[in-house]
Amino acid sequence: EERRMKDVIVARKGKEGRTYWRTIGVAFVNDDNIRINLDALPMPDENGQCSMFLKERKNDVSQENE
């Protein structure tokens, strides 16, 4: 079973309409599921929706411990 680790990120609107990305947790992606551990809760946007995205980690520590 292949196990991959990804960062959980959210977008926040900043000054002058810029978008800032913040890492709020980590996701463990397996063949049949995704487990998400959050260090912070996402804030809803102006429509009341919370969107989170998965991004490849720069340094995949899940491979270092095997």
Salt bridges, closest charged atoms under 4 A:
GLU2 OE2 - ARG4 NH1 3.59
ASP7 OD1 - ARG57 NE 2.88
GLU56 OE2 - LYS6 NZ 2.18
